[in-house]
Amino acid sequence: MLKQGLQQKQLMRLTPQQIQFIKLLQLNTTDLQQRVDEELMENPALVSGNDADADEEIVGDNTKEKDTIEEPEAEVEKETDDENVSVEDYLTDDSIDIKEYVNDDYDSDGFHLSDEGPDEEKKEMPLAETSSFHDALIEQFDAIAKDEREEIIGNQIIGTIDDDGYLRRSLDAIINDLAFSQNIEASIEEMTACLHKIQALDPAGIAATSLQECLLLQLRRKDQQNKNVLLAKEILKNFFDDFSKKHYDKLCKQLKINDTELKDVIHVITHLNPKPGESMSVSRPQYITPDFILFEENGKLKIQLNSRNAPDLRISRSYMETLKGYDSTNKPSKNLKETVQFIKQKLDGAKWFIESIKQRQNTLLLTMNAILKKQYAYFEEGDETKMRPMILKDIAEEIGMDISTISRVANSKYVQTDFGVVPLKFFFSEGIQTEDGEEVSSREVKKILKNAIEDEDKHKPLPDEKLMEILKEKGYTIARRTVAKYREQLNIPVARLRKEI
């Protein structure tokens, strides 16, 4: 039976300000710069500090100082009356500076909060103009194409080649592409002839459909009178599976050669290029912009934010003057009310964005300083064996924040040290107990494991069981499956695939 009734309840939802802070928190320095530029374009009430229209004061509340800033909890959603425009809320608020808290040299715990050093210069990174290897292939093919039709077909095939140099799309599918985009009906014979011409271009091995074909294409351009080249072609053509699995004894038996001869043949194969496309690709270098900078002052390690994390944002002076003009109007018209309501919304957005940036900066510093405190021994020398086990929960409890907040900070953020730029995720690892009951980081175990494999006899590589015994001798009692897991995490293959002749 249906019945009707009233029910009153509270809904817990994130406010737009909270959502904005969460999104800003997970951005790295480069993405933050882009996000600030987008906000400056979208919100005319928000301007850069060096803008002529920038107000000397920034709207906000500087009376409520927080020792720690937590990711905001959901609040009860409230409806506001947009018709009630309170100009006084904007004209009488205490002004704040978005960079105020980072201009203080040190906080109460002695951590450095400066956003940039006195000698720091902001320089643009020059990027050279480059062309792809596809352009180079098209230029080569157009020079040998017999007519315009073959030129179009060849360019279509070249455009389908992946960045590593392989042609993974079938010729039948490319025929359909030609019919649809170029209105050309090509036969499989025409396509094959064009493909063979492309495979004869530089670099050797280009447009192959598999690794086996790629290596064989490269061998065809070598000295065909060389015994090792001929044996290499036979291995790749008839015994490719045995070669890839390193069944060397089986290869020697089938080819009737000894280990020394096989070693010479393998030398020929391993010096071929498995990804010919990358040899011609001159892509723009990818630069990592560190979010934090580690430095030493008076014998103590300290952390400072990259200056790009502290954009100088202010409220537009013209928007503030408009509000003052409205306040002096005795009988504002409907159009003026709508205009002021629009300005109010933009000022709200600007103020929320500035506060979110400030909250982001504080949260980043609190988290990174907690990481520095936990991993101080590692930061002193960069020795992985001195890393302590640490999980997100440890940092969350240290600074009184939620684990999800720490996860967002650690995601895609980097710290610049004297021994390189290190991702924040690197410092989080599980703990392992030694025989003495001491808890150590799994990274320490991985370091020992990696060193043992690097020092092994490559003719008789160490199996996981032997690696387990080596770790046990050093006081780390770990199961074989755990050794295998760590080895895989280090991208190290099994003993059989590490074997050399």
Residue pairs with C-beta under 8 A, 6 or more apart in sequence:
10 76
11 76
11 77
12 74
12 75
12 76
13 74
13 75
13 76
13 77
14 22
14 72
14 74
14 75
15 72
15 75
15 77
16 352
17 72
17 352
17 355
17 356
18 71
18 72
18 74
18 75
20 352
20 353
20 356
21 71
21 72
21 356
21 359
21 360
22 71
22 408
24 32
24 35
24 356
24 357
24 360
25 71
25 360
25 363
25 364
25 405
25 408
25 409
26 408
26 409
26 411
26 412
27 35
27 412
28 289
28 291
28 412
28 413
28 414
29 289
29 290
29 291
29 306
29 308
29 309
30 289
31 412
32 308
32 309
32 311
32 360
33 308
33 311
36 311
36 313
36 357
39 46
39 353
40 46
40 47
40 48
40 313
43 346
43 349
43 350
43 353
44 316
44 319
44 346
45 315
45 316
45 319
45 343
45 346
45 347
45 349
45 350
46 313
46 314
46 315
46 316
46 346
46 349
46 350
46 353
46 354
47 53
47 54
47 313
47 314
47 315
47 316
48 54
48 311
48 312
48 313
48 314
49 312
49 313
49 314
50 312
51 314
53 316
53 317
53 318
54 314
54 315
54 316
54 317
55 314
55 315
55 316
55 317
55 320
56 314
57 95
57 314
57 315
58 95
58 96
58 97
58 98
58 313
58 314
58 315
58 354
59 90
59 93
59 95
59 96
59 315
59 347
59 350
59 351
59 354
60 93
60 94
60 95
60 96
60 351
60 354
60 355
61 93
61 94
61 96
62 94
62 95
62 96
62 100
63 94
66 362
67 108
68 366
68 399
68 400
68 401
69 359
69 362
69 363
69 366
70 400
70 401
70 402
70 405
71 363
71 401
71 402
71 404
71 405
71 408
82 341
83 337
83 341
85 326
85 337
85 340
85 341
85 344
87 323
87 324
87 326
87 327
87 340
88 327
90 320
90 323
90 344
90 347
91 320
91 323
91 324
91 327
96 354
96 358
97 103
98 310
98 311
98 312
98 313
98 314
98 354
98 357
98 358
99 115
99 310
99 312
101 113
101 358
101 361
101 362
102 113
102 114
102 115
102 305
102 310
102 361
103 114
103 115
104 113
105 112
105 113
105 114
106 112
106 113
107 113
107 365
109 369
111 302
111 303
111 365
111 369
112 295
112 297
112 302
112 303
112 304
113 304
113 305
113 365
114 304
115 304
115 305
115 306
115 307
115 309
115 310
115 361
116 304
116 306
116 307
116 310
117 295
117 304
120 307
122 307
125 287
127 284
127 285
128 284
130 282
130 283
130 284
131 282
132 281
133 163
133 165
133 277
133 280
133 281
134 158
134 159
134 161
136 280
137 158
137 161
137 198
137 201
137 206
138 154
138 155
138 158
140 201
140 202
141 151
141 154
141 155
141 158
141 197
141 198
141 201
142 151
142 154
142 155
144 197
145 151
145 154
145 197
149 184
150 190
150 194
152 178
152 182
152 184
153 178
153 184
153 186
153 190
153 191
153 194
154 194
154 197
154 198
156 174
156 177
156 178
156 181
156 182
157 167
157 174
157 191
157 194
157 195
157 198
157 207
158 198
158 207
160 167
160 169
160 174
160 177
161 167
161 206
161 207
161 277
162 168
162 277
163 277
163 278
163 281
164 275
164 276
164 277
164 278
165 203
165 205
165 206
165 207
165 208
165 214
165 275
165 276
165 277
165 278
165 279
166 207
166 208
166 209
166 210
166 214
166 277
167 195
167 207
167 208
167 209
168 209
171 188
171 191
171 192
171 195
172 188
174 191
175 185
175 186
175 187
175 188
175 191
178 184
178 185
178 186
179 185
179 186
195 207
198 206
198 207
199 206
199 207
199 208
199 217
201 207
202 280
203 273
203 276
203 277
203 279
203 280
204 217
204 218
204 221
204 273
204 276
205 214
205 215
205 217
205 218
205 272
205 273
205 276
206 217
206 276
206 277
208 214
208 217
208 276
211 274
212 236
212 237
212 240
214 272
214 274
214 276
215 236
215 269
215 272
215 274
216 233
216 236
216 237
218 272
218 273
218 276
219 229
219 232
219 233
219 236
219 268
219 272
220 233
222 229
222 268
223 229
224 230
228 264
228 265
228 267
228 268
229 268
231 255
231 257
231 261
231 265
232 265
232 268
232 269
234 255
235 243
235 251
235 255
235 265
235 269
236 243
236 269
239 251
239 254
239 255
242 250
242 251
242 254
243 251
243 269
245 496
245 497
246 496
246 497
246 499
248 259
248 262
248 499
248 501
251 262
252 258
252 259
252 262
255 262
257 265
259 501
262 501
263 501
266 501
273 279
288 414
288 421
289 306
289 308
289 414
290 306
290 414
290 415
290 416
290 421
291 305
291 306
291 309
291 364
291 413
291 414
291 415
292 303
292 304
292 305
292 306
292 364
292 368
292 413
292 414
292 415
292 416
293 303
293 304
293 305
293 306
293 415
293 416
294 301
294 302
294 303
294 372
294 379
294 415
294 416
294 417
294 418
295 301
295 302
295 304
296 302
301 372
301 376
301 379
301 380
302 372
303 365
303 368
303 369
303 372
303 415
305 361
305 364
305 365
309 360
309 361
309 364
310 361
311 357
313 350
313 353
313 354
313 357
315 347
315 350
315 351
316 350
319 343
319 346
319 347
322 339
322 340
322 343
323 340
323 343
323 344
323 347
326 332
326 336
326 340
329 336
332 340
363 401
363 405
363 409
364 409
364 413
366 399
366 401
367 395
367 399
367 401
367 405
367 406
367 409
367 410
368 409
368 415
368 424
370 395
370 398
370 399
371 390
371 395
371 424
371 427
372 379
373 398
374 388
374 390
374 394
374 395
374 398
374 427
375 387
375 388
375 390
375 427
377 383
377 386
377 387
377 388
378 384
378 386
378 387
378 388
378 427
379 417
380 386
382 417
382 418
382 419
382 420
384 443
384 444
384 446
384 447
385 444
385 447
385 448
386 444
387 427
387 429
387 441
387 443
387 444
388 440
388 441
389 429
389 430
389 431
389 432
389 439
389 440
389 441
389 442
390 427
390 428
390 429
390 441
391 428
391 430
392 403
392 406
392 407
392 410
392 428
393 403
395 401
395 406
396 402
396 403
396 405
396 406
409 424
410 424
410 425
410 428
411 424
411 425
412 423
413 423
413 424
414 421
414 422
414 423
414 424
415 421
415 422
415 424
429 441
429 442
429 443
430 441
430 442
431 439
431 440
431 441
431 442
432 439
432 440
432 441
432 442
432 445
432 476
432 478
433 439
433 440
434 440
434 475
434 476
434 477
435 475
435 476
435 477
436 475
440 476
442 486
445 471
445 476
445 478
445 486
446 486
446 489
446 490
448 470
448 471
448 474
448 476
449 467
449 471
449 483
449 486
449 487
449 490
450 490
450 492
452 462
452 467
452 470
453 461
453 462
453 467
453 487
453 492
453 498
456 462
456 498
458 498
458 499
458 500
459 499
459 500
459 501
460 499
461 495
461 496
461 498
461 499
462 470
462 495
463 494
463 495
464 480
464 483
464 484
464 487
464 494
464 495
465 480
467 483
467 487
468 478
468 479
468 480
468 483
471 477
471 478
471 483
472 478
487 494
492 498
